[in-house]
Amino acid sequence: MEIPSNVIQIGGLVLIFFVMYMILIRPQRKRDKAVNDMRNTLKPGDKVTTIGGLKGTIVRTNDTTLVLQVGADKVKMEFMRWAVSTLDEAGPVSKFRDEEEEEEKEEKKASKKPKKLGAKTEDDATDAEPLEVSEAEEAETEASEETAPAGTDSDGETESLEKDSEEKVEE
């Protein structure tokens, strides 16, 4: 009973594919899974390195993006999650999370307040904040002072009265 040569050839090919799978494909899939798990578990405070070589600290996370704080100037840059190469150090979570939550609360408060100066709401009664003069109003005031009729100052009084009173004082 001889084994046909076709079966031996097919068995050899199957054996080669099995060995290639075990040596090359399976370990690569494990590495990919580990990297994806690392990227999905990133949180504020973690120190990471991007695929471009930038090192920074995560300030804020999103489903697909991260905001990194980079350099001595603490510049904030937004990156895609897939751009993170390695997790260098898991940092303190509470410090950055508290800052992030405070920023979100301030943004929500700012968006809830009415934009009209004369509008009254319940929030205005409790949050009595001084109103600021906008740049447009300041420019308008300056323009009206510059376009006052000749011989008058910004208050509308004539300069001649002031000159007369100065002449009388000199005498």
GITAKA-V25248 format. One record per backbone hydrogen bond with DSSP energy under -0.5 kcal/mol. NH is the residue of the N-H (numbers start at 1). CO is the residue of the C=O. E is the energy in kcal/mol with one decimal. If there is no record, write none. Layout:
BEGIN
NH_CO_E + NH_CO_E
END
This chain:
BEGIN
4_2_-0.5 + 8_4_-1.4 + 9_5_-2.3 + 10_6_-2.6 + 11_7_-2.7 + 12_8_-2.3 + 13_9_-2.1 + 14_10_-2.5 + 15_11_-2.4 + 16_12_-2.3 + 17_13_-2.6 + 18_14_-2.4 + 19_15_-2.3 + 20_16_-2.6 + 21_17_-2.4 + 22_18_-2.3 + 23_19_-2.3 + 24_20_-3.0 + 25_20_-1.0 + 26_21_-2.6 + 28_24_-1.3 + 29_25_-2.2 + 30_26_-1.9 + 31_27_-2.3 + 32_28_-2.6 + 33_29_-2.3 + 34_30_-2.3 + 35_31_-2.5 + 36_32_-2.5 + 37_33_-2.4 + 38_34_-2.3 + 39_35_-2.5 + 40_36_-2.1 + 41_37_-1.3 + 42_39_-0.8 + 45_58_-2.7 + 46_43_-1.9 + 47_89_-3.7 + 48_46_-0.5 + 48_56_-2.6 + 49_86_-2.2 + 50_54_-2.6 + 51_83_-2.7 + 53_50_-1.6 + 56_48_-2.2 + 57_69_-2.1 + 58_46_-2.7 + 59_67_-3.5 + 60_67_-1.2 + 62_65_-2.3 + 66_79_-3.1 + 67_60_-2.8 + 68_66_-0.6 + 68_77_-3.5 + 69_57_-3.1 + 70_68_-0.6 + 70_75_-3.4 + 74_71_-1.0 + 75_70_-1.9 + 77_68_-3.0 + 77_75_-0.5 + 79_66_-3.1 + 81_64_-2.5 + 83_80_-1.6 + 84_81_-1.8 + 85_49_-2.8 + 86_49_-1.7 + 88_47_-2.1 + 88_86_-0.7 + 89_47_-1.8 + 91_89_-0.7 + 96_92_-0.7 + 97_93_-2.3 + 98_94_-2.5 + 99_95_-1.6 + 100_96_-2.3 + 101_97_-2.7 + 102_98_-2.3 + 103_99_-2.2 + 104_100_-2.2 + 105_101_-2.3 + 106_102_-2.4 + 107_103_-2.2 + 108_104_-2.2 + 109_105_-2.5 + 110_106_-2.4 + 111_107_-1.9 + 112_108_-1.5 + 113_109_-1.3 + 125_121_-1.2 + 126_122_-1.3 + 127_123_-2.8 + 138_134_-2.0 + 139_135_-2.4 + 140_136_-2.1 + 141_137_-2.2 + 142_138_-2.4 + 143_139_-2.4 + 144_140_-2.1 + 145_141_-1.7 + 146_142_-2.0 + 147_143_-1.7 + 148_145_-0.9 + 152_149_-1.6 + 153_157_-1.8 + 156_153_-1.8 + 159_151_-2.4 + 162_158_-0.7 + 163_159_-2.2 + 164_160_-2.5 + 165_161_-2.1 + 166_162_-2.0 + 167_163_-2.2 + 168_164_-1.9 + 169_165_-1.6 + 170_166_-1.8 + 171_167_-1.4
END
